[in-house]
């Protein structure tokens, strides 16, 4: 297959005439085409195709079809049918009225090429670039970001179902490659235990019996792994994906106790960031936020939020479920810088904000990160009668601190926190703290007071942020972040943002790039037609709240 460039700049005259007659007021596909132009060009995807072979369907057209498909929630068959039959799509795609389109399987092949070439972001970027050329999105001013959970495409499994299904998947794959060998080493009881799916199996109801069943499954899996590693086994079995997944799962879920394979206690299993969840989607992980737990991924949405311009998504970032919000912030800022869409002010919630993030955003990108920083968590400090670090005078040049009682620290050393970040440990002498009249408000330690300080820049940022966020001015400024909840709601309800259509992180990331581009098309259309943003809903009772 080879790429032969197609010029989409000109729409056939007959297509224009008939489409204008049928849609005198236009529609989403036609209005977006008129405002943004063709959006995509075949040259954007030339690296995905070889230089020889039969010509392929224009990737620029396939990209626009994919975005329109997500905008309207169509299947591949429905999208291919729309290309053949709908006037507005032919108008947007610069097609003749007699064009018969393409087979629906071309869309899945195009997605596979985008994933293989890591080019899904090019589709999202092209829509943003076209909006920028039309003057509808610019760098600077304000943007806001929030995240939501994304459920994996596969069914969630409990621990017993997970280990049984993992062993069953490995047995099935081994049976396809070396069935005769497997029959010679498999115990007869295995056919009763692992032939049916876990959801079709009745597991014991008593907890002790379930643990015993899990231990038996662990022992059976260990027998299989040892047999595959033996010289008598076909060498190809060791490289099977299901066998490797089985090996990793058994390391995480089982251990040897006095020479016997036992199920690990839940507290001894790996953290969610690396803990496997299902053999049918090896990249899915377990995430948790407050009382919500899920298996899958997490998506971060960043958007503009100025009242005199459409609120367009400027970046969409997909990670596995356990990745913390603050860990994704640098990637978000780097991506915005690459697009030339760095904001002056970035509004985020508490999960993204710490002194380190505020400092790096200012230093590396010139972004003023705005969000609530953490309060003091020590019980005495939160009560207000305890001297926190802000009550101490810190001289960074002399590497010493002075306490509220006027005593100077006796030790100053650089160290690392439990999270590996640089901190400064400061200690005051026991001879000063013991007889001090302010001791009850300063420390309960028998030795002298100890302070843990962040690096100078972060320490000053944290002091300033904590004092500012208690003011009405800061609350009004931060209030603009609230609208991002509506963006997530639109993505979930209208575009299926919270459920992955495909298996794997790469495919889920591509889905989100298409979804982000589709949301932008919908918002551009709303802006072009003057459709206002929906008002925040207030319940009848809440509306009765007295003013002030």
WODA-V927526 format. One record per residue. PSI is psi in whole degrees, -180 to 180 (* if undefined). OMEGA is omega in radians with two decimals (999 if undefined). NEAR is the number of other ideal C-beta (glycine too) atoms within 12 Angstrom. Layout:
[[PSI/OMEGA/NEAR] [PSI/OMEGA/NEAR]]
//
This chain:
[[139/-3.14/18] [160/-3.09/17] [121/3.03/28] [111/-3.02/21] [139/3.10/21] [134/3.13/26] [116/-3.13/16] [8/-3.05/30] [-35/-3.08/16] [129/3.08/16] [132/3.12/30] [140/-3.05/22] [-42/-3.11/14] [-37/3.08/18] [-42/3.11/29] [-45/-3.07/26] [-48/-3.09/16] [-42/-3.13/23] [-40/3.12/33] [-34/3.12/20] [-38/-3.11/15] [-36/-3.14/19] [74/-3.09/25] [-28/3.11/11] [1/-3.13/14] [179/3.07/24] [179/-3.01/27] [-53/-3.07/33] [-39/-3.11/38] [-42/-3.13/34] [-41/3.12/27] [-40/3.10/41] [-42/3.13/39] [-36/-3.06/26] [-37/-3.02/29] [-13/-3.06/37] [-160/-3.10/24] [-16/3.11/33] [-57/-3.07/41] [156/3.04/40] [146/-3.14/27] [-30/-3.12/30] [-24/3.13/21] [-20/-3.03/33] [15/-3.04/32] [-27/-3.14/22] [-12/-3.11/18] [-8/-3.03/31] [147/3.08/30] [169/-3.10/15] [-11/3.14/13] [158/-3.14/11] [179/-3.14/11] [149/-3.10/11] [146/3.12/18] [166/3.02/28] [140/-3.10/36] [118/3.12/34] [-27/3.07/41] [-42/3.09/37] [-42/-3.14/38] [-37/3.11/44] [-45/3.14/44] [-39/3.08/48] [-42/-3.13/44] [-41/3.14/47] [-44/3.09/48] [-35/3.09/42] [-45/3.12/39] [-33/3.13/40] [-31/-3.10/37] [1/3.10/28] [44/-3.08/20] [153/2.98/26] [172/3.11/16] [-42/3.12/26] [-44/-3.13/19] [-38/3.13/21] [-44/3.10/38] [-37/3.09/30] [-37/3.11/22] [-36/3.10/33] [-39/-3.13/39] [-34/-2.87/24] [-17/-2.99/18] [131/-3.12/33] [-42/-3.08/31] [-36/3.10/33] [-40/3.09/39] [-37/3.10/36] [-48/-3.11/41] [-31/-3.06/42] [2/-3.13/42] [47/-3.11/34] [150/2.98/38] [155/3.13/22] [-27/-3.10/26] [2/-3.12/13] [132/-3.08/24] [1/3.06/15] [-144/-3.05/29] [168/3.10/29] [145/-3.06/19] [-26/-3.12/25] [-19/3.12/16] [-32/-3.11/26] [-43/3.12/37] [-35/3.07/25] [-38/3.12/23] [-42/3.10/42] [-40/3.12/36] [-39/3.10/21] [-40/3.11/31] [-40/3.14/34] [-44/-3.13/27] [-38/-3.14/18] [6/-3.11/22] [47/-3.04/17] [14/3.13/30] [-36/3.13/38] [-23/3.13/32] [-33/3.11/33] [-47/3.12/48] [-42/-3.12/44] [-37/-3.10/32] [-40/3.10/37] [-44/3.11/47] [-40/-3.13/43] [-41/3.11/30] [-39/3.09/34] [-37/3.10/36] [-42/3.11/26] [-26/3.08/18] [1/3.11/26] [21/-3.07/15] [-8/3.07/31] [136/-3.08/38] [161/3.06/26] [166/3.11/23] [-172/-3.12/22] [-145/-2.99/26] [147/2.92/36] [162/-3.13/46] [153/-3.05/40] [142/2.99/48] [168/-3.08/40] [158/3.04/40] [163/-3.08/38] [154/3.11/36] [123/-3.11/44] [139/3.11/31] [158/-3.11/36] [-20/-3.09/25] [161/3.14/29] [141/3.10/22] [138/-3.08/26] [144/2.96/30] [176/-3.00/20] [-44/-3.11/33] [-45/3.09/31] [-38/-3.09/31] [-49/-3.09/39] [-37/3.12/44] [-45/-3.13/39] [-34/3.09/39] [-45/3.11/45] [-40/3.14/42] [-42/3.12/38] [-39/3.11/36] [-42/3.12/41] [-40/3.14/40] [-42/-3.13/27] [-39/3.07/28] [-39/-3.13/36] [-34/3.13/26] [-33/-3.07/19] [-41/-3.05/24] [65/-3.09/26] [-41/-3.12/17] [-40/3.11/14] [-39/-3.10/22] [-36/-3.14/29] [-33/-3.09/15] [-24/-3.08/14] [-14/-3.09/26] [135/3.07/27] [145/-3.14/19] [-32/-3.12/12] [-20/-3.12/14] [-34/-3.11/29] [-29/3.07/16] [-35/-3.05/14] [-35/-2.91/27] [14/3.10/34] [-36/-3.08/19] [157/3.08/19] [153/3.13/18] [-37/-3.12/30] [-17/3.09/17] [7/-3.10/13] [140/3.09/19] [104/3.13/14] [161/3.12/28] [147/-3.14/15] [-30/-3.14/10] [140/-3.08/10] [-42/-3.12/14] [-39/3.13/12] [-34/3.10/15] [-40/3.09/22] [-41/3.11/23] [-39/3.10/19] [-41/3.10/29] [-41/3.10/35] [-40/3.13/26] [-41/3.10/31] [-41/3.11/41] [-42/3.13/36] [-41/3.13/29] [-42/3.12/35] [-37/3.12/43] [-37/3.08/30] [-44/3.14/26] [-45/-3.13/41] [-41/3.12/34] [-39/3.13/20] [-40/3.13/29] [-33/3.14/34] [-7/-3.10/18] [157/3.14/17] [-24/-3.09/10] [-17/-3.09/14] [148/3.05/25] [131/-3.07/24] [-28/-3.08/16] [-20/-3.08/15] [-29/-3.07/32] [-24/-3.08/25] [3/-3.14/16] [136/-3.14/29] [-40/-3.12/21] [-33/3.11/33] [-42/3.09/37] [-39/3.09/23] [-39/3.09/32] [-45/-3.13/45] [-46/3.14/29] [-40/3.13/24] [-42/-3.11/39] [-33/3.05/35] [-39/-3.08/25] [-31/-2.96/30] [-17/-3.05/36] [158/3.01/34] [167/-3.13/20] [130/3.06/16] [111/-3.10/15] [40/3.08/7] [4/-3.12/9] [138/3.12/15] [123/-3.14/27] [150/3.06/23] [134/3.12/34] [149/2.97/25] [147/-3.12/14] [-36/-3.11/17] [-15/-3.14/7] [7/3.08/16] [160/-3.10/24] [162/3.08/20] [163/-3.06/20] [-25/-3.09/26] [-29/-3.12/21] [-5/-3.07/21] [125/3.13/29] [153/-3.04/38] [-34/-3.11/43] [141/3.13/36] [-14/-3.10/39] [-4/3.06/31] [86/-2.95/35] [-20/-3.09/27] [-10/3.12/33] [141/-3.14/40] [170/-3.12/34] [128/3.08/36] [160/3.13/33] [139/3.06/20] [114/-3.02/22] [-119/-3.08/9] [10/-3.11/6] [131/3.03/16] [143/-3.11/18] [162/3.06/28] [126/3.14/35] [-120/-2.97/42] [-178/3.08/43] [141/-3.13/44] [135/3.13/45] [127/3.13/46] [128/3.03/46] [138/-3.10/44] [157/2.99/44] [156/-3.09/42] [36/3.08/39] [142/-3.08/26] [-19/-3.07/14] [19/3.14/13] [157/3.09/24] [145/3.13/38] [95/-3.07/36] [146/3.07/41] [124/-3.11/49] [-19/3.09/51] [144/3.08/41] [124/-2.95/49] [124/-3.07/39] [132/3.11/41] [174/2.97/33] [161/-2.96/38] [-40/-3.02/39] [-7/-3.08/29] [127/-3.11/32] [153/-3.12/27] [-43/-3.09/34] [-24/3.11/33] [-21/-3.14/23] [-10/-2.99/32] [-43/-3.11/39] [-40/3.09/26] [-39/3.12/25] [-47/-3.13/43] [-39/3.12/37] [-41/3.12/20] [-41/3.11/31] [-38/3.10/37] [-38/3.12/22] [-29/3.10/19] [-6/-3.07/31] [31/-3.09/19] [36/3.13/35] [128/3.12/32] [159/2.99/37] [-36/-3.09/23] [130/-3.09/29] [116/-3.08/44] [122/-3.09/37] [168/3.10/41] [-178/-2.99/28] [-25/-3.12/24] [-22/-3.11/26] [-12/-2.89/39] [132/2.92/35] [168/-3.12/31] [-37/-3.13/32] [-44/3.14/33] [-40/3.12/39] [-44/-3.12/40] [-47/-3.11/31] [-37/3.12/28] [-41/3.12/39] [-46/-3.04/26] [-43/-2.99/19] [-30/-3.02/19] [-4/-3.10/32] [29/-3.11/19] [134/3.04/37] [102/-3.11/31] [124/-3.07/43] [122/3.10/37] [162/-3.11/36] [119/3.07/25] [161/-3.09/35] [143/3.06/23] [171/3.03/18] [136/-3.10/20] [-8/3.09/12] [132/-2.99/19] [-44/-3.12/12] [-36/-3.11/18] [-39/-3.14/21] [-25/3.12/13] [-15/3.06/13] [-7/-3.12/14] [18/-3.06/15] [143/-3.13/24] [109/3.05/31] [-176/-3.04/29] [-22/-3.13/31] [-15/-3.13/23] [-2/-3.13/23] [141/3.07/31] [119/-3.04/22] [124/3.06/27] [100/-3.05/17] [-32/-3.13/19] [-43/3.13/8] [-7/3.13/12] [54/3.08/19] [163/3.13/24] [152/3.13/35] [129/-3.08/22] [169/3.12/34] [-23/3.11/25] [0/3.09/28] [8/-3.13/15] [146/-3.11/30] [144/-3.13/24] [153/-3.12/31] [-9/3.13/25] [140/3.13/22] [116/-3.11/25] [147/3.08/19] [142/-3.10/18] [-171/3.11/21] [142/3.10/15] [178/3.12/18] [-18/3.11/8] [3/3.11/13] [5/-3.14/9] [151/-3.13/22] [136/3.09/22] [169/3.07/26] [127/3.10/31] [124/-3.13/23] [135/-3.13/34] [140/3.07/28] [150/-3.03/35] [146/3.10/22] [-33/-3.12/20] [-24/3.09/12] [-42/-3.05/26] [-33/-3.07/30] [-56/-3.10/20] [2/-3.04/13] [136/3.13/23] [-23/-3.11/15] [9/-3.04/23] [-41/-3.07/25] [-24/3.12/14] [2/-3.01/22] [-47/-3.08/30] [150/3.04/32] [0/-3.13/17] [144/3.09/16] [-30/3.05/11] [-167/-3.12/18] [170/3.12/29] [141/3.08/39] [138/3.09/30] [144/2.99/35] [115/-3.07/26] [143/2.99/36] [170/3.02/33] [157/-2.98/25] [-52/-3.08/21] [-45/-3.12/21] [-36/3.12/31] [-45/3.14/29] [-39/3.11/22] [-43/-3.11/28] [-42/3.11/30] [-45/-3.11/26] [-43/-3.11/22] [-40/-3.12/34] [-34/3.12/26] [-36/-3.10/16] [-36/-3.01/22] [-2/3.04/25] [5/-3.11/15] [155/3.10/14] [-35/3.13/11] [-44/-3.14/13] [-39/-3.13/22] [-42/3.10/16] [-40/3.12/13] [-43/-3.11/22] [-19/-3.11/33] [-21/-3.14/18] [-15/3.13/28] [-25/-2.99/33] [-30/-3.08/20] [-19/-3.12/29] [-22/3.07/35] [-35/3.08/25] [-35/3.09/26] [-44/3.10/42] [-41/3.11/33] [-43/3.09/22] [-44/3.13/31] [-38/-3.11/38] [-49/-3.01/22] [-36/-3.06/17] [-21/-3.02/24] [6/3.09/37] [37/-3.04/29] [-30/-2.96/40] [6/3.10/30] [127/-3.14/26] [135/3.07/35] [-22/-2.99/31] [172/3.13/32] [134/3.09/24] [151/-3.10/27] [-41/-3.10/32] [-43/-3.14/28] [-38/3.09/29] [-39/3.10/42] [-41/3.09/35] [-42/3.07/40] [-42/-3.11/41] [-32/3.04/42] [-43/3.07/41] [-41/-3.13/49] [-44/3.11/44] [-42/3.10/43] [-39/3.14/46] [-41/3.09/42] [-40/3.12/41] [-40/3.08/49] [-43/3.13/46] [-39/-3.12/35] [-35/3.06/41] [-41/3.11/38] [-41/3.10/33] [-38/3.13/24] [-42/-3.11/31] [-31/-3.13/25] [1/3.11/19] [22/3.13/10] [118/-3.06/15] [161/3.05/12] [147/3.11/18] [142/3.12/17] [150/3.09/8] [128/-3.10/14] [135/3.12/11] [130/-3.13/10] [154/-3.14/9] [-38/-3.13/8] [-44/-3.14/7] [-30/-3.13/10] [-18/-3.14/11] [-1/-3.11/9] [129/3.12/10] [144/3.12/6] [142/3.12/5] [*/999/3]]
//
